[in-house]
């Protein structure tokens, strides 16, 4: 289904070599999202192993490689201080033959990196990283042989690790060099030793943030000796790009795809000639929506790590009192957490301000479905709502103008509104960014006027006491260093400026690499400062203006969208939502009237005279809510039965209905099994059931069992229930 077939008419002496590479797995060792403690079958090492086995069966001359960012995210960090990491155990079992380090491999310092990565049985590569004495930190290449063909695999990491790890000691004693020049150097060293050379480069296709030599396109143009390049880092899907005769492929992120390069050699005596090559990617999820089955043998090996991560995710750190941290979406498809101030964003600001003592703080929420309701707060709730695992608080000395320019960049996330727009929408390009770029600002008050052009939207910026913030004011700003480095890069809002960083939560003198993440600071704050109980205060520090929320037609828009009749604009593939506002003053077309009337199941003829979208939406909503006439208006009333009618004789006992069989039971096999309000990972968690407990199974729905839970219906993932016979 998803495997590329080798040429059927290959010559007898042809040798076919297949190289497979994963990249940016980010801790997805099992088909499980530990941030929400629920299944996620969109990608994982165990699913990729099923694909890998099939490719190997098709071609025994297969080489398996990893291109970095393997051991960070999805709770992989939990195992840094454990004897073994599930990531290294998985790639050993799967037979990986080389691993190029990514930037996130360096997140935890060199001691942790060596402890975890040394568990891998194959060679580790990072050819552009050197020790201060001039020796390479790791090899630049390895040579792998298949069927007499010697393949040189060259590994490089993005040189921007120096920026990502700035302010830490994670690169202490190391020098990071230009990967273009180091790839040329490795090629020279491999000449005469191999039959073909492949780049395993933890870099995206194009230069990052405008920095030359940070994209593999630059390497392909400078080093045509490479037959192909496995790219990574940018989290994008590249099936087959050809640059200067070099084929390039990248497998997106999180184990959703695996990249493949096929090489065909002709053999004449001892001479080998590369006669054909091609690149592609293989998805875990097929076009018809089916997903590759997870390899059971590998799952069994990884099960102890899986249970360990799940148990940690379910540790209760506090109780939430008073109010939910995220209100429900007013309009389906427009996430409330992105268009209004929420107690959740205020909570993270509260944490950042407490530990940094900055004048202003800023952060972003990457999850449109962020949610934290009154009740127990577990570790997984923090991770689910703040998804940037490595995010920290770094404090910079800035001016009021610097802050204003940053804020103007942030609110460029939104589209400008036109007269008649009744919804807030997002800029299409920003919406498609690798991470959310919709930053929120704490400890200040401000308005975002979307009727203004980008660059002129921040209004009435002031401190909490009402004091205006002026351009020349000296301030301290607490934010993520990754975001600051981006803003300082070429073409961005703060390009060319220099700021003094006075403190970082990840400093060893502060809370360290792990303890200093916003996730762990939030947990520390709830436990130590809030004493296990958090009650939010509604702050109302910022709001969006310049959108017509008073239009009578807006109420109709809300109703029609939430009933599934009118839809919030999305990209053609549906991947990016809410990319245009809904307007009530545009001219309505007859085609639109017919289509929406059909969806609403009303006669379109009644709207013949409407001219604008707003008129139509109001009329359509009214038609939907019009009460139906009684169906039996003219039907004669059935006379009552005579009161003295004899009672119906009892059914003889021997003809009684058969007794309904008892409800089947099942036993829980997971340590903590979530019970949800619906058959989906996004369903509200009603509670958890401990391992070996018995439950009543009422039915099966979409791979979930319907069970009886505290007198109500609940849903549990069927994989973790063994039905009892």
SULZIQUI-V888408 format. One record per residue. N is the residue number from 1. PSI is psi as a letter, one per 20 degrees, with the letter a starting at -180 (NA if undefined). D_LAST is the distance of its C-alpha to the last C-alpha in Angstrom with 2 decimals. Layout:
BEGIN
N;PSI;D_LAST, N;PSI;D_LAST
END
This chain:
BEGIN
1;g;36.49, 2;j;37.86, 3;p;39.71, 4;p;43.46, 5;p;44.56, 6;q;47.35, 7;p;50.50, 8;h;50.00, 9;k;53.65, 10;p;53.96, 11;q;56.92, 12;h;56.40, 13;i;57.76, 14;q;55.94, 15;p;53.58, 16;p;50.86, 17;p;49.69, 18;p;46.88, 19;p;46.67, 20;q;43.71, 21;p;44.03, 22;r;41.92, 23;q;43.67, 24;l;43.03, 25;h;39.35, 26;l;39.86, 27;j;36.87, 28;m;34.21, 29;h;32.43, 30;r;28.93, 31;m;28.12, 32;p;28.23, 33;o;30.99, 34;i;31.36, 35;h;34.03, 36;i;31.55, 37;l;28.44, 38;r;26.70, 39;q;25.90, 40;o;28.97, 41;j;28.61, 42;i;32.32, 43;q;33.20, 44;r;32.47, 45;h;33.27, 46;h;29.79, 47;g;30.18, 48;h;33.77, 49;h;32.79, 50;g;31.03, 51;g;34.38, 52;g;36.39, 53;h;34.58, 54;h;35.32, 55;g;38.94, 56;h;39.35, 57;h;38.02, 58;g;40.59, 59;o;43.36, 60;h;43.26, 61;l;46.34, 62;p;44.38, 63;p;45.30, 64;p;43.02, 65;q;44.71, 66;q;44.13, 67;k;46.74, 68;r;46.19, 69;l;44.80, 70;h;41.70, 71;j;41.24, 72;p;41.93, 73;r;39.79, 74;k;36.10, 75;j;36.10, 76;h;37.29, 77;h;40.12, 78;h;37.80, 79;j;37.92, 80;h;41.73, 81;j;41.93, 82;r;38.83, 83;h;39.21, 84;q;37.72, 85;p;37.23, 86;h;34.19, 87;g;36.74, 88;h;38.71, 89;h;35.73, 90;g;34.38, 91;h;37.74, 92;g;38.28, 93;h;35.00, 94;i;35.83, 95;k;39.29, 96;q;41.63, 97;i;45.26, 98;q;47.15, 99;o;46.71, 100;p;49.47, 101;q;49.44, 102;r;49.25, 103;h;50.97, 104;i;47.89, 105;h;47.68, 106;j;50.83, 107;h;49.46, 108;j;48.81, 109;r;51.96, 110;h;52.81, 111;g;51.39, 112;g;47.87, 113;g;48.26, 114;g;49.27, 115;g;46.52, 116;g;43.75, 117;h;45.33, 118;i;46.45, 119;i;42.83, 120;p;43.08, 121;i;44.10, 122;a;46.22, 123;q;49.53, 124;p;49.84, 125;q;52.54, 126;m;54.83, 127;i;58.21, 128;j;60.11, 129;p;59.37, 130;q;61.98, 131;r;62.87, 132;h;66.16, 133;j;67.76, 134;i;67.33, 135;q;64.45, 136;p;61.35, 137;g;58.45, 138;r;56.06, 139;q;56.86, 140;i;57.74, 141;r;56.15, 142;q;54.26, 143;p;54.74, 144;p;51.79, 145;p;52.46, 146;p;50.66, 147;l;52.11, 148;i;55.53, 149;p;55.52, 150;o;56.12, 151;p;54.69, 152;o;56.13, 153;o;53.75, 154;p;55.71, 155;p;54.04, 156;q;55.59, 157;q;54.44, 158;p;55.89, 159;i;59.08, 160;j;58.21, 161;h;56.21, 162;h;59.52, 163;g;59.30, 164;h;55.62, 165;j;56.11, 166;p;59.52, 167;i;60.03, 168;r;57.65, 169;k;58.30, 170;h;55.49, 171;j;58.00, 172;p;60.47, 173;j;62.47, 174;q;61.39, 175;p;63.38, 176;p;61.71, 177;r;63.75, 178;o;64.04, 179;h;61.21, 180;g;63.51, 181;h;66.10, 182;h;63.54, 183;g;61.85, 184;g;65.33, 185;g;65.85, 186;h;62.60, 187;g;63.47, 188;g;66.82, 189;h;65.20, 190;i;62.84, 191;p;65.57, 192;i;65.98, 193;i;62.77, 194;r;60.21, 195;i;59.97, 196;q;58.38, 197;p;57.69, 198;p;54.83, 199;p;54.75, 200;n;51.62, 201;o;53.04, 202;m;51.39, 203;q;53.59, 204;r;53.36, 205;g;55.31, 206;r;58.13, 207;p;59.98, 208;p;58.33, 209;k;60.34, 210;j;63.34, 211;o;63.63, 212;q;64.99, 213;j;63.07, 214;j;59.70, 215;q;58.31, 216;i;57.60, 217;g;59.92, 218;h;62.81, 219;g;61.61, 220;h;61.23, 221;h;64.76, 222;h;66.18, 223;m;64.32, 224;i;64.11, 225;i;63.48, 226;p;59.77, 227;h;57.93, 228;r;55.15, 229;p;53.77, 230;o;50.29, 231;r;50.84, 232;b;48.73, 233;g;49.19, 234;i;49.79, 235;k;46.18, 236;q;47.30, 237;o;46.21, 238;o;48.96, 239;g;48.10, 240;o;51.46, 241;p;54.73, 242;o;57.89, 243;o;60.54, 244;k;63.63, 245;i;61.85, 246;p;58.96, 247;q;55.48, 248;p;53.40, 249;q;49.72, 250;p;47.61, 251;k;43.79, 252;c;43.70, 253;r;41.53, 254;k;38.14, 255;k;36.89, 256;h;36.92, 257;r;39.09, 258;p;40.50, 259;q;44.17, 260;p;45.39, 261;p;48.89, 262;p;49.64, 263;p;52.84, 264;p;54.44, 265;q;57.18, 266;q;59.65, 267;p;60.95, 268;n;64.50, 269;c;65.08, 270;i;64.25, 271;p;64.70, 272;p;61.68, 273;p;62.13, 274;o;59.67, 275;i;59.92, 276;q;57.09, 277;q;54.71, 278;q;52.32, 279;q;49.95, 280;r;46.80, 281;q;43.60, 282;p;39.99, 283;q;37.70, 284;h;34.09, 285;p;33.86, 286;r;35.14, 287;h;37.45, 288;j;34.70, 289;i;32.73, 290;q;30.05, 291;q;29.69, 292;p;29.49, 293;q;26.15, 294;q;26.17, 295;o;26.50, 296;h;23.36, 297;g;25.46, 298;h;27.89, 299;g;25.29, 300;g;23.91, 301;h;27.51, 302;i;28.12, 303;g;24.97, 304;h;26.87, 305;h;29.64, 306;g;27.33, 307;h;25.78, 308;g;29.33, 309;h;30.71, 310;g;27.99, 311;g;28.53, 312;g;32.25, 313;h;31.97, 314;j;30.33, 315;p;33.07, 316;p;34.74, 317;i;38.52, 318;r;39.81, 319;p;39.37, 320;p;40.86, 321;q;42.82, 322;f;44.84, 323;q;44.00, 324;q;41.76, 325;i;43.42, 326;p;43.14, 327;q;43.89, 328;q;42.03, 329;p;43.71, 330;h;46.35, 331;p;46.19, 332;p;43.09, 333;i;43.84, 334;o;46.44, 335;p;44.88, 336;h;46.41, 337;i;46.22, 338;i;48.73, 339;j;51.23, 340;q;51.74, 341;p;51.98, 342;q;48.73, 343;h;48.02, 344;g;45.83, 345;h;48.81, 346;h;50.96, 347;g;48.52, 348;h;48.82, 349;g;52.59, 350;g;52.62, 351;g;50.94, 352;g;53.30, 353;h;56.37, 354;g;55.50, 355;h;55.26, 356;h;57.91, 357;k;60.57, 358;r;61.44, 359;h;63.43, 360;q;61.06, 361;q;57.57, 362;q;55.69, 363;r;52.15, 364;q;49.86, 365;o;46.27, 366;i;44.57, 367;o;41.57, 368;h;42.21, 369;k;38.95, 370;p;39.91, 371;p;38.43, 372;o;38.34, 373;r;37.65, 374;p;38.51, 375;b;36.19, 376;p;35.18, 377;o;36.74, 378;r;34.75, 379;g;36.15, 380;h;34.26, 381;h;36.06, 382;g;39.39, 383;h;38.47, 384;h;37.11, 385;h;40.36, 386;n;42.76, 387;i;41.54, 388;n;44.54, 389;h;43.19, 390;j;46.68, 391;p;48.63, 392;a;51.16, 393;o;54.27, 394;q;57.63, 395;p;60.84, 396;q;63.83, 397;o;67.34, 398;r;68.05, 399;r;70.44, 400;h;69.88, 401;g;70.57, 402;g;67.95, 403;g;65.37, 404;g;66.49, 405;h;66.31, 406;g;62.78, 407;h;61.73, 408;h;63.37, 409;g;61.44, 410;g;58.16, 411;i;58.72, 412;i;59.53, 413;h;55.76, 414;q;56.54, 415;q;58.44, 416;q;61.74, 417;q;61.65, 418;r;63.84, 419;p;65.35, 420;i;62.63, 421;p;59.61, 422;j;57.17, 423;q;54.40, 424;p;54.48, 425;r;53.51, 426;q;53.23, 427;p;55.44, 428;g;53.65, 429;g;54.66, 430;h;53.76, 431;h;50.42, 432;j;49.57, 433;q;50.54, 434;g;48.40, 435;r;48.05, 436;p;48.93, 437;k;52.70, 438;n;52.72, 439;q;53.96, 440;q;54.26, 441;p;57.06, 442;q;56.98, 443;j;59.78, 444;r;61.91, 445;q;62.31, 446;r;62.84, 447;q;62.48, 448;o;61.38, 449;o;63.60, 450;i;62.06, 451;i;65.10, 452;q;66.88, 453;q;66.81, 454;p;64.90, 455;i;66.94, 456;k;68.26, 457;h;65.18, 458;p;64.99, 459;q;67.02, 460;l;68.12, 461;p;66.67, 462;r;67.27, 463;r;66.14, 464;h;64.16, 465;j;67.47, 466;i;68.83, 467;p;71.10, 468;q;71.35, 469;p;70.39, 470;r;73.35, 471;h;73.55, 472;i;75.45, 473;q;73.18, 474;p;71.77, 475;r;68.03, 476;p;65.10, 477;p;62.04, 478;p;58.57, 479;r;56.28, 480;p;54.24, 481;h;56.48, 482;g;54.72, 483;g;55.81, 484;g;59.32, 485;h;59.75, 486;g;58.82, 487;h;61.30, 488;i;64.03, 489;r;63.51, 490;p;65.76, 491;j;65.88, 492;r;63.84, 493;h;64.87, 494;k;66.23, 495;p;67.48, 496;i;70.18, 497;q;69.90, 498;p;69.41, 499;q;67.74, 500;p;67.73, 501;o;64.23, 502;i;64.65, 503;q;61.12, 504;p;57.56, 505;i;54.45, 506;i;53.44, 507;q;56.67, 508;h;56.18, 509;i;58.53, 510;d;56.18, 511;j;52.39, 512;r;51.94, 513;g;50.11, 514;g;46.62, 515;h;47.53, 516;j;50.02, 517;q;47.67, 518;h;47.51, 519;g;43.77, 520;h;44.39, 521;h;47.53, 522;g;45.60, 523;g;43.08, 524;g;46.05, 525;g;47.83, 526;h;44.97, 527;g;44.45, 528;g;48.08, 529;g;50.22, 530;i;48.03, 531;k;46.52, 532;j;43.02, 533;p;43.91, 534;p;45.23, 535;o;46.85, 536;q;48.44, 537;p;51.94, 538;p;52.57, 539;h;55.52, 540;l;56.61, 541;h;58.53, 542;q;58.42, 543;r;57.92, 544;p;58.38, 545;r;61.33, 546;j;63.01, 547;p;60.24, 548;n;60.86, 549;i;58.23, 550;i;60.50, 551;p;60.72, 552;h;59.63, 553;i;57.85, 554;g;55.62, 555;h;53.55, 556;h;53.03, 557;g;52.03, 558;g;49.37, 559;g;47.96, 560;h;48.05, 561;g;46.41, 562;i;43.61, 563;i;42.98, 564;j;42.74, 565;g;46.00, 566;q;48.26, 567;q;47.04, 568;p;48.20, 569;p;49.97, 570;r;48.11, 571;r;48.99, 572;h;48.51, 573;i;45.34, 574;j;43.95, 575;h;43.62, 576;p;46.23, 577;r;46.33, 578;l;49.14, 579;j;52.03, 580;q;54.46, 581;q;55.30, 582;p;55.08, 583;q;58.63, 584;j;59.86, 585;j;63.44, 586;q;62.86, 587;p;63.90, 588;p;61.02, 589;q;60.89, 590;h;60.16, 591;g;57.36, 592;g;55.65, 593;g;56.17, 594;g;54.64, 595;g;51.59, 596;h;50.79, 597;h;51.56, 598;g;49.14, 599;h;46.38, 600;i;47.27, 601;l;47.47, 602;r;51.02, 603;p;54.27, 604;i;56.19, 605;h;59.52, 606;i;59.79, 607;j;60.17, 608;h;63.14, 609;i;65.55, 610;q;63.58, 611;h;65.06, 612;r;63.02, 613;g;59.39, 614;g;59.65, 615;g;61.07, 616;g;58.31, 617;g;55.48, 618;g;56.94, 619;h;57.38, 620;g;53.91, 621;h;52.30, 622;g;54.47, 623;h;53.48, 624;h;49.80, 625;j;50.37, 626;p;52.66, 627;q;51.31, 628;q;50.60, 629;q;52.73, 630;p;51.06, 631;h;49.58, 632;k;50.64, 633;g;54.18, 634;j;56.07, 635;p;53.50, 636;q;54.81, 637;p;53.15, 638;p;51.11, 639;q;52.69, 640;q;50.79, 641;q;49.55, 642;p;51.89, 643;h;51.14, 644;j;51.64, 645;p;49.03, 646;q;47.11, 647;q;43.59, 648;p;40.81, 649;q;39.72, 650;q;36.36, 651;p;33.66, 652;q;33.33, 653;h;30.22, 654;i;29.33, 655;j;29.39, 656;q;27.29, 657;q;24.68, 658;q;21.12, 659;p;18.91, 660;p;16.80, 661;q;13.03, 662;q;11.75, 663;p;11.43, 664;q;8.09, 665;q;8.09, 666;q;8.69, 667;p;10.66, 668;p;14.21, 669;i;15.45, 670;q;19.08, 671;g;21.69, 672;o;22.84, 673;o;20.90, 674;p;23.26, 675;p;22.46, 676;r;24.91, 677;i;26.57, 678;r;26.04, 679;m;24.18, 680;q;26.78, 681;h;27.99, 682;i;31.05, 683;q;29.19, 684;p;30.24, 685;o;28.13, 686;h;27.05, 687;a;25.85, 688;q;23.61, 689;p;20.41, 690;r;20.40, 691;q;18.17, 692;j;15.04, 693;q;15.26, 694;q;12.37, 695;q;13.12, 696;p;12.63, 697;o;12.30, 698;h;14.89, 699;a;15.48, 700;p;16.55, 701;o;20.24, 702;k;22.15, 703;j;19.54, 704;q;18.86, 705;p;16.07, 706;p;17.62, 707;r;16.56, 708;p;18.13, 709;o;20.56, 710;l;23.25, 711;j;23.36, 712;r;23.73, 713;q;22.00, 714;r;21.62, 715;p;20.65, 716;q;19.04, 717;p;19.09, 718;h;15.74, 719;h;16.50, 720;k;16.00, 721;p;12.53, 722;o;9.37, 723;p;6.49, 724;p;3.78, 725;NA;0.00
END
